[in-house]
Amino acid sequence: MSRTIRTLLAFIGAFGAAGAQASLHERIFRYGFDPAPDAPATQAEAARFLTQATFGPKQSDLRRLMALGYDAWLEEQLGMAPTLGQPAVEQVVNARTAAGQSISQMQRLQRWYWQAAYAPDQLRQRMAWALSQIFVISDQNSSIGGNIVPMAGYYDMLARDAFKPYRTLLGDVTLHPMMGRYLSTFRNQKPSATTSPDENYAREVMQLFSVGLVLREMDFSPVLSGGVEIPTYDQTTITHTAKVFTGFTWSDAPTAPPNFNGGGSTFAAQSAPMACWGTELFPASGSGSNNMRHDVTGDDGTTATPKTIIGGVPIPPNQTCAQDVGDALDIIAAHPNVAPFISRQLIQRFVTSNPSPAYIERVATVFDASNGDLGDVLKAILMDDEARHPPPLSAGDSYGKLREPILRLTALWRAFDAQPQPPDAYGEVKMTAGNSLTAQFGQGPLQAPTVFNFYDPDYQQPGPLADAGRYSPELQIVSEASTYTSGNYYYNFSARAYIGMTNPPTDRPLLDLSPLTADATHPAGMVATIDGRLLYGTMSPAMRATLTSMLANLNGASANDKAWSALYVTLLSPEFATQR
Amino acid sequence: MSHSRNSRREFLRGLAALACCGGTAALMPQMRMIGTALASTRDLTGYRALVCVYLSGGNDSWNMLVPFDAARYSVYSTARGGVYNGSSNPGGLALPLPTGAQVAAQQIVDAAASGDASLYFMHPALSRLADIYRANRLAFAVNVGTLVKPITKPEYSTPANRPPQLYSHSSQENLWHQGNTLSGSTVGWGGRCGDIVRDSNPNQQLSACISVAGANRFETGLSTVPYRMSANGLTSLSGMCNPTPCSSVSATSVRDNALNTLLEASYENAFADEYRKVFKRGRDLYNVLDAGLDATNLATPFPTTNNSLGSQLQMVAKMIKLSREQNYAARQIYYVRFGGFDLHSGLMSGGANDHASLLGKLDAALGAFWDAMGPTDVDARSDVTLFTASEFARTLQSNGSGSDHAWGGVQFVMGGAVNGGRLYADGGGPIAGFPNQDLQAPNNFSRGQMIPGIGVDQYAATLARWIGVTSPTDLAAIFPNLANFATGNLGFV
């Protein structure tokens, strides 16, 4: 349904039942100048919501959310155009190359961190970040490690599709050449006497991007048969599915005369959806058929059988590549596992590591009812009662999640209006203090060690969490070593990065400490500001007392030193490391 | 033996350190809960360490160890689509049969076999390891893989007869770490060995399990959690006291006190509390280890540039040296990880990340480690056993530029205590010996995936015994499927 038609319906629906707005992404401003009835009850509640929905609450975002209310704020964000990285990265890469300067993934990373800190379409950028942890590609793999600009393009694709139907995203991911090279569909050949098609993508598209390993109910609990989990597919299914993902190459590989191994020498070609050399381009037999690279056969290697893929669903033989891929992705996307499998992971990225089965089911239901509309799904995740109303703290509480290390940094920048550096001679705004930060934080954009992301959705920290059967993905990358290495960078971005310091660095944003230094002689006030801006008012009395007395004992220090000391200790604190 | 020097004094010093570092939480920081009364207090003497080298992605191990005799080599080469040649046979995955001077470099003899059946060659990149094999200190475990019980192909079709989720990286890696095929387990055989052997370790603050490669199920036990270190050693924490506390008052010490107060509190929210525990452990162990680690030098140079395994094993060697000198432990288990083996494409391509490059780095790193354990350096060769693990081998058959996921493969064990210079290919089950590599062989699948003849349980139990877990009750608890196999001790160490 086009947005225009939706707007019309929204207009009509606005005067009808209140529930009609549920799936519309444009609306008229119906409440005039009164505060929206669904505005957060307090600034603290607003900051908590923005902690879930953005890269960290910013004062200006808080005001906007309080004015618009949740629904209008979400709709505004859902309708916002994506901030793209590829054009900016390409510009910097070209400028540096022209000037004989080295280029690396650092160019892509600087832009990513800039977007996280400053892009206005925060919800979309957060969703792209979440999707990049499911539909993983990584520059740690040499097949794409040198493709700086096209990898930025892959991320842009996630941002553009962030609020589109899941099936659209799945198709764009499958055909993106960076995914093609990462999971080896690129130039994957039809069978020969001594080879069979590469099975990499066939496996991971099911295990990681759609259905997972075992059948699930809508609430994500495993379907059991005789007390045993039921696999969603087996090795035979993989082998058959691998036949579908054959014949891909660069979009500009020449077809006349044909050169399957040609093309791909420009950024544009390296970012455009892959071409597939199936029967849509070349005949299956006779003259020219050696260029037909797609496997048109079925299960038994002949055209007498179909390709039987997940769920026992057949794809007819002798189809074009586009037909085969389209059919396969339709079948996969329609599998009942997709809604709970994807919904649960998205909830883990935004709200809590251990959503209740009922929460997952509510979101999965929206997933199915909206035909996989990811905007509807995210709105359902954030507006669910379980997201908006945390249970009161008590012994053994395992609601919420550990904050991702990167999100602690971006929250700091946004809470204290970090001032970006001016662009350098090549147009680049430096953000990361000269380091990729990935080794120190244990995570980095499109830099996972494997296609299994930085952490496993099912990781259970040994101890009370594992004993209680709870998941804690982000704890998988926290270690005795990483608390130090990430801590040292939180220091570099606070103690060594504020407006008004002597010899400020030029490779990272500078914090505005003035809201804190205003209370240099009033420790309680400084701590209250930190509580409001970083912990949305949840700082415990014990932590408040510790910080207040620390500031009192720093009475010989400068106002700036007090301010960054309080920030730094907060950044290291267990309470700030947690999102509840 | 240097580790017994001043052992009693060190032990008492260790106790004093525990007392000064505060609270009961600091006393047993690696304790989660006292599990079942599994761990029997034992008084293991001397020092032993296991080093697990996890090759992540599924090592194409049938190219590490290849039959040399003409008949079997021909079968291998055919299955792999012929010898790789960048221009004339880019889809082939077979290594060329060594000739001339290469024969002496690559060929090895299986001392447990005779005639043609004893002739093999190793990948050309594994020159140090070939030498160590010929010195009888490296052994191959052949056709090892995850199994519920020994099976042959007709039994494969019954799901209960085979491990779940074969060919899935994450699932198979979990089973290798576990040493069993239990679903829903979150502990590994290394951690469970740690549960048992830790009682013999004088320093109870430092876990018996040490990882230089992050969190891992292998080293997680019922009451053991690995101490995770970086390959670069211990960094200091900016703006804070290192070690903590400072010796005098300053802005740094004021901040440091505040941080320590926050880390000594406990938190109702489990995520906050777990984070706190890890951070606190890091600070406590920094206090214990930093000065010593800084002062620990190895005589052996390690390949650390562009070789993450070299960096990791260098840190392992240092920690072994320090642990022995300070008598921290009688038994330790180390974990390192080397990735990049999931070579669906570019297996043979000659690029910087192809199989040969990876094996070259493996060889250089392990060669350096071997040297470091030698008599002129750490002098712990007979006390340290290194072993490989990988979630599966890869299809003999090519996909046109690489190989896909398979099952049984080759692992190896290296150390002064290893009964090396031979292959261990017989687990006492129906499939035994160096496998027939014909794609149509009765216990292979059509792309050259092999049903293993030796179970991971058997491989792991052999190592567990060596590290000190010998009671049949303990072994049965850690390896519940071990009773399905003919033997729990393959005898390579």
Interface residues (C-beta under 8 A of the other chain):
Chain A: S142 S143 L183 S184 R187 N188 Q189 S192 T194 T195 S196 P197 D198 E199 N200 R203 Q207 L213 E229 P231 Q235 I238 S353 L393 S394 A395 G396 D397 S398 Y399 G400 K401 L402 G442 P449 T450 F452 D456 Y459 Q460 Q461 P462 G463 P464 L465 A466 D467 A468 R470 S472 E474 L475 Q476 I477 V478 S479 E480 A481 S482 T483 Y484 T485 G487 N488 Y491 N492 A495 A542 M543 T546 L547 S549 M550 N553 L554 G556 A557 D561 S565 Y568 V569 L572 S573 P574 E575 A577 T578 R580
Chain B: R32 M33 S56 G57 G81 G82 G91 G92 P164 Q165 L166 Y167 S168 H169 S170 S171 S183 T186 V187 S211 G214 A215 T220 V225 Y227 R228 M229 S230 L234 T235 S236 L237 S238 G239 A251 V254 R255 N257 A258 L259 T261 L262 L263 A265 Y267 E268 N269 A270 F271 A272 D273 E274 Y275 R276 K277 V278 F279 R281 G282 L285 Y286 G339 D342 H344 S345 G346 G351 A352 N353 T395 Q397 S398 N399 G400 S401 G402 D404 H405 R447
